């Protein structure tokens, strides 16, 4: 009987090795097909009527008005500045007018304005001596926009069903490979994961949302992460499950919070204080583990404050268009970034410091629009790194094995050489979940998790995990073209820059293409703080989704309907 059971287990494992990549490809292709569908034509929210009778369509929630060809609403009069004013749609559906510190001024109600003023349909205002009027779209145009064909998303229920089948097959494979002492925990955790996923689906469907592709990709990566954790660190599996549920709660809460841009804008400074307070506590109370002092022991669990600071960092760095145009000074954000990166240098977490710096470059460029500014900042950063290596040469020693791991195969290059050997043994389809040998190497489910995916799941699924992050990045770039607000666009692009750079450091670091920095693979690597932070960052991407009935950050059917 035992021999027959072993035979059945081997047959199932063989079938699963080939079936799971096909199932994963089906799930992701359904998501990718919906994410890359052409977006609808931009809506027209109002018109700007010029003195010569020309009507300029207002297509965004935030619009620059000026003579420059890059202006959203181009008013080609010599007395108008290149960037003269900003027209913003308010949460109530009204409009706000702001001067961008122009020399000739903006006039409304016969007076020059010095702050943001409300603007109603039919109101006349002037840029310098050029009078214009904001007029609404006609009823016929409203009906035409309402009758436009809606985007048809891939049936989310079917995608969730396929993902559930993927999770069940994964759990069975892990149960066959695990001992009896681990079977109950594996079964419990994967049941909770599937149940959480379906509860989320039915909850969001109550609000008439039909676009779930972003979340499905995240749940797919989480499933792979749970499998790696169950194989390498089964005792941490329940903790990772709790972190995933908490992360999903953060995702929903932050998405709801971002529905109100005024509320989000007023909270920016609070986020700044929270971020700096977390770093202060980390420096004062943190303990050193894995080479950095980036851990705080709460008694029942340890946390990494820098992971949570990622969410606050982006929140503080993003800004609405009216603030960007009237106050282009990046000095405050540069100081804030310097404090964050400096704190990371003090605690020795240079991998995370690099991630913060990349996100800073994205935010700084999108806020300033100046490539020269970015070059200057990079030059200053390179000088700071040179000084750091000059006065703290021990930091350079950490990278001495880079590109020389085979010379240190039994010492400092042990992890990466084993990663390359075991990953190669997995081939295209892998050895099967729970059947790998890399699981016994230190940090297999964190820093080396890409190697675990290659060995146990095969190169096909490992590449799918990386492509999933790349697809989210491409989708974010597409959404940025029709973004509702620069706050959403900047936050989403910064979040995806963190995801992409983090994935690159994890994958290339474990395979010795880049120095090993000890950063995690979003959603996949074992780590509660990283899991929660990944869901939080994903909320920014979801909030930037401009597709109808997709983003829960947009109020469907109300004044904020897209």
Residue pairs with C-beta under 8 A, 6 or more apart in sequence:
9 176
12 172
12 173
12 176
13 173
13 176
13 177
13 432
13 435
16 169
16 172
16 173
16 432
16 433
17 429
17 430
17 431
17 432
17 458
18 429
19 169
20 166
20 169
20 170
20 457
20 461
21 428
21 429
21 457
21 458
21 460
21 461
21 464
23 162
23 165
23 166
23 169
24 166
24 220
24 460
24 461
24 464
25 460
25 464
26 162
27 159
27 162
27 163
27 166
27 216
27 220
28 217
28 220
28 464
28 467
28 468
28 471
30 154
30 158
30 159
30 162
30 213
31 154
31 159
31 213
31 216
31 217
31 471
32 213
32 471
33 154
34 151
34 153
34 154
34 211
34 213
35 213
35 214
35 471
35 474
35 475
36 474
36 475
36 478
37 151
39 151
39 478
39 481
39 482
39 546
39 547
40 148
40 149
40 151
40 547
40 548
41 148
42 59
42 60
42 482
43 59
43 145
43 562
44 57
44 58
44 59
44 137
44 141
44 145
45 58
45 59
45 60
45 61
45 89
45 137
46 57
46 58
46 95
46 121
46 134
46 135
46 136
46 137
47 55
47 56
47 57
47 58
47 134
47 135
47 136
47 137
48 55
48 56
48 58
48 65
48 73
48 75
48 87
48 132
48 133
48 134
48 135
49 55
49 132
49 133
49 134
49 135
50 56
50 75
50 130
50 132
51 130
51 131
51 132
55 135
56 73
56 74
56 75
58 73
58 87
58 134
59 72
60 72
60 482
60 483
60 484
61 88
61 89
61 484
61 485
62 72
62 86
62 87
62 88
62 89
62 320
62 321
62 322
62 484
62 485
62 486
63 72
63 73
63 86
63 87
63 88
63 321
64 70
64 71
64 72
64 73
64 83
64 85
64 86
64 100
64 321
64 325
65 71
65 72
65 73
65 75
65 84
65 85
65 86
65 87
65 127
66 73
66 74
66 75
66 80
66 81
66 82
66 83
66 84
66 85
66 100
67 74
67 75
67 76
67 77
67 78
67 80
67 81
67 82
67 84
68 74
68 82
68 83
71 82
71 83
73 87
75 84
75 127
75 130
75 132
77 127
77 128
77 130
79 104
79 127
79 128
79 129
79 130
80 104
80 127
80 128
80 130
81 100
81 102
81 103
81 104
81 127
81 128
83 100
83 102
83 325
84 99
84 100
84 102
84 104
84 106
84 127
84 128
85 97
85 98
85 99
85 100
85 102
85 106
85 127
86 97
86 98
86 100
86 321
86 322
86 325
86 326
87 95
87 96
87 97
87 119
87 134
88 95
88 96
88 97
88 98
88 116
88 320
88 321
88 322
89 95
89 96
90 96
90 118
91 260
91 261
91 262
91 559
91 560
92 559
93 559
93 560
94 118
94 119
94 120
95 118
95 119
95 120
95 134
96 116
96 117
96 118
96 119
96 322
97 106
97 108
97 113
97 116
97 117
97 118
97 119
97 125
98 106
98 113
98 115
98 116
98 117
98 322
98 325
98 326
99 105
99 106
99 113
99 114
99 326
100 325
100 326
101 326
102 127
102 128
104 127
104 128
104 129
105 112
105 113
105 128
106 112
106 113
106 125
106 126
106 127
107 113
107 125
107 126
108 117
108 119
108 123
108 125
108 126
109 117
116 322
119 125
119 134
120 134
121 134
121 135
121 136
122 133
122 134
122 135
123 133
123 134
124 131
124 132
124 133
125 131
125 132
125 133
125 134
126 132
150 548
150 549
151 211
151 547
151 548
153 210
153 211
153 212
153 213
153 550
154 213
156 201
156 210
156 211
156 212
156 213
156 216
157 201
159 212
159 213
159 216
160 197
160 198
160 201
160 212
160 216
163 197
163 216
163 219
163 220
163 223
164 194
164 197
164 198
166 220
166 223
167 190
167 193
167 194
167 223
168 190
168 194
170 190
170 223
170 226
170 227
170 433
171 186
171 187
171 190
173 432
173 433
173 434
174 186
174 190
174 227
174 230
174 231
174 433
174 434
175 183
175 186
175 187
176 434
177 231
177 432
177 433
177 434
177 435
178 186
178 230
178 234
178 434
182 230
182 234
185 230
185 234
185 237
185 238
186 230
186 234
186 237
188 238
189 226
189 230
189 237
189 238
189 240
189 241
190 226
192 241
192 245
193 219
193 222
193 223
193 226
193 241
193 244
196 244
196 245
196 248
197 219
200 215
200 248
200 252
201 212
204 212
204 552
207 552
207 556
208 549
208 556
208 557
209 549
209 550
209 552
209 556
210 549
210 550
211 545
211 547
211 549
211 550
211 551
214 472
214 475
214 538
214 541
214 542
214 545
215 538
215 542
217 468
217 471
217 472
218 523
218 534
218 535
218 538
220 468
221 465
221 468
221 522
221 523
221 524
222 244
222 523
222 524
222 531
224 453
224 457
224 461
224 465
224 524
225 240
225 445
225 449
225 521
225 523
225 524
225 525
225 526
225 531
226 237
226 240
226 241
226 244
227 433
227 434
227 456
227 457
228 439
228 444
228 445
228 449
228 452
228 453
228 456
228 524
228 525
228 526
229 236
229 237
229 240
229 445
229 526
230 237
230 433
230 434
231 433
231 434
231 436
231 439
231 445
231 452
231 456
232 438
232 439
232 440
232 444
232 445
232 452
232 526
233 445
233 526
236 526
239 301
239 528
240 526
240 527
240 528
240 531
242 528
243 527
243 528
243 529
243 531
243 532
244 531
244 535
246 528
246 532
247 531
247 532
247 533
247 534
247 535
247 536
248 535
250 311
250 532
250 535
250 536
250 539
251 535
251 536
251 538
251 539
251 542
252 539
252 552
254 311
254 536
254 539
254 540
254 543
255 539
255 542
255 543
255 551
255 552
255 553
256 552
256 553
257 263
257 264
257 267
258 264
258 488
258 539
258 540
258 543
258 553
259 552
259 553
259 554
259 555
259 560
261 320
261 485
261 487
264 315
264 487
265 319
265 320
265 323
265 487
267 315
268 315
268 316
268 318
268 319
269 316
271 312
271 315
271 316
272 312
272 316
272 336
274 312
275 309
275 312
275 313
275 316
275 336
275 340
276 336
276 339
276 340
278 305
278 306
278 308
278 309
278 312
279 305
279 306
279 309
279 339
279 340
279 343
279 344
280 343
281 296
281 305
282 293
282 294
282 296
282 305
282 306
282 343
282 347
283 293
283 343
283 346
283 347
285 296
286 293
286 294
286 295
286 296
286 305
286 347
287 293
287 295
287 296
287 297
288 295
288 348
289 295
289 302
290 443
290 518
291 348
291 398
291 518
292 347
292 348
292 349
292 518
293 346
293 347
293 348
293 349
294 304
294 305
294 306
294 344
294 347
294 348
294 349
294 352
295 302
295 303
295 304
296 302
296 303
296 304
296 305
301 528
303 528
303 529
304 527
304 529
304 530
305 529
306 344
306 347
306 349
306 352
307 527
307 529
307 530
307 532
307 533
308 529
308 532
308 533
308 536
309 340
310 355
310 356
310 359
310 498
310 533
310 536
310 537
311 533
311 536
311 537
313 336
313 337
313 340
313 356
313 359
314 359
314 363
314 491
314 494
314 495
314 498
314 537
314 540
315 491
316 333
316 336
317 333
317 336
317 337
317 359
317 360
317 363
317 367
317 490
317 491
317 494
318 363
318 486
318 487
318 488
318 490
318 491
318 494
319 367
319 486
319 487
319 490
320 485
320 486
320 487
321 485
321 486
324 367
324 486
328 367
328 368
330 364
330 367
330 368
330 373
333 360
333 363
333 364
333 367
334 364
334 377
337 356
337 357
337 360
340 356
341 353
341 356
341 357
341 360
344 350
344 352
344 353
344 356
345 353
345 388
350 395
350 517
351 505
351 517
351 518
351 519
352 519
354 501
354 505
354 517
355 498
355 501
355 502
355 505
355 519
357 381
358 497
358 498
358 501
359 494
359 495
359 497
359 498
359 501
360 377
361 374
361 377
361 378
361 497
362 490
362 493
362 494
362 497
363 490
363 494
364 373
364 374
364 377
365 371
365 373
365 374
366 486
366 489
366 490
366 493
366 494
367 490
368 374
388 395
389 395
389 396
398 515
399 515
400 412
401 407
401 408
401 412
401 413
401 416
402 512
402 514
402 515
402 516
403 512
404 413
405 413
405 416
405 417
405 420
405 512
406 413
406 417
407 413
408 414
409 417
414 441
415 441
415 442
415 443
415 447
415 448
415 510
415 516
416 448
416 510
416 511
416 512
416 516
418 438
418 441
418 451
419 438
419 441
419 448
419 450
419 451
419 510
419 511
420 451
420 511
420 512
422 436
422 437
422 438
422 441
422 451
422 454
422 455
423 438
423 450
423 451
423 454
423 455
423 462
423 511
424 454
425 431
425 437
425 455
426 436
426 454
426 455
426 456
426 457
426 458
426 459
427 458
427 459
428 458
428 459
428 460
429 458
429 460
430 436
430 454
430 455
430 456
430 457
430 458
430 459
430 461
431 455
431 456
432 456
433 456
433 457
434 456
435 456
436 452
436 455
436 456
437 455
438 444
438 448
438 451
438 452
438 455
438 456
439 445
439 452
439 456
441 448
443 518
444 451
444 452
445 452
445 525
445 526
446 518
446 520
446 525
446 526
446 527
447 506
447 509
447 510
447 516
447 518
447 519
447 520
447 525
448 510
449 506
449 510
449 520
449 521
449 524
449 525
449 526
450 462
450 465
450 466
450 506
450 507
450 510
450 511
450 521
451 510
451 511
453 461
453 462
453 465
453 524
454 462
465 521
465 524
466 503
466 507
469 499
469 500
469 503
469 522
470 500
472 496
472 499
472 541
473 496
473 499
473 500
475 541
475 545
476 492
476 493
476 495
476 496
476 541
476 544
477 493
479 489
479 492
479 544
479 545
479 546
479 547
480 489
480 492
480 493
480 544
482 546
483 489
483 492
483 544
483 546
484 544
484 546
484 554
484 562
488 540
488 543
488 544
488 553
489 544
491 540
491 543
491 544
492 540
492 541
492 543
492 544
494 540
495 537
495 538
495 540
495 541
496 541
498 537
499 522
499 534
499 537
502 519
502 520
502 521
502 522
503 521
503 522
504 514
505 514
505 517
505 519
506 519
506 520
506 521
506 525
507 513
507 521
508 514
509 515
509 516
509 517
509 518
509 519
510 516
520 527
520 530
522 530
522 534
522 537
523 531
523 534
539 553
542 551
542 552
542 553
543 551
543 553
544 551
545 551
545 553
546 562
547 562
548 556
548 562
549 556
551 562
554 560
554 561
554 562
555 561
